[in-house]
Amino acid sequence: MNDDARLTAWVRGRVQGVGFRWFTRATALEIGGLVGFALNLGDGRVQVVAEGPRDRCERLLDWLRGSDTPGKVEGVTEIWDTPRGGYEGFAIR
């Protein structure tokens, strides 16, 4: 069973000014089937919202937590929800 899901993740560490949002978007597009955005927050974190098949959202979350990300990820907090829709593609905000 592969229902659609909404992943909201907050990534902390050295993740601003290192191309993190760009690589997050590129990874989401490479995984395919995901829409949403990556956004720099004022406190130095990056917020990532992704909607699509849950297994693909999980792949993006694995990438966010992995060692292939730019900068230095110190931790990721996530919540899961039902998709809300309204996104066209995967944006950098």
ZIRACOR-V247577 format. One record per backbone hydrogen bond with DSSP energy under -1.0 kcal/mol. NH is the residue of the N-H (numbers start at 1). CO is the residue of the C=O. E is the energy in kcal/mol with one decimal. If there is no record, write none. Layout:
BEGIN
nh co e
NH CO E
NH CO E
END
This chain:
BEGIN
nh co e
5 52 -3.0
6 81 -2.5
7 50 -3.2
8 79 -2.3
9 48 -3.1
10 77 -2.8
11 46 -3.1
12 75 -2.8
14 72 -2.2
15 13 -1.4
23 19 -2.6
24 20 -2.3
25 21 -2.5
26 22 -2.7
27 23 -2.4
28 24 -2.5
29 25 -2.5
30 26 -2.2
31 27 -2.6
32 28 -2.1
35 51 -2.3
36 89 -2.2
37 49 -2.2
38 91 -1.7
39 47 -2.7
41 45 -3.0
44 41 -1.8
46 11 -2.1
47 39 -3.0
48 9 -3.1
49 37 -2.6
50 7 -2.6
51 35 -3.1
52 5 -1.9
54 3 -2.3
57 53 -2.1
58 54 -2.5
59 55 -1.6
60 56 -2.0
61 57 -2.4
62 58 -2.5
63 59 -2.1
64 60 -2.6
65 61 -1.8
66 63 -1.0
72 14 -1.8
74 12 -3.1
75 12 -1.4
77 10 -2.2
79 8 -2.3
81 6 -1.9
91 36 -2.8
93 38 -3.1
END
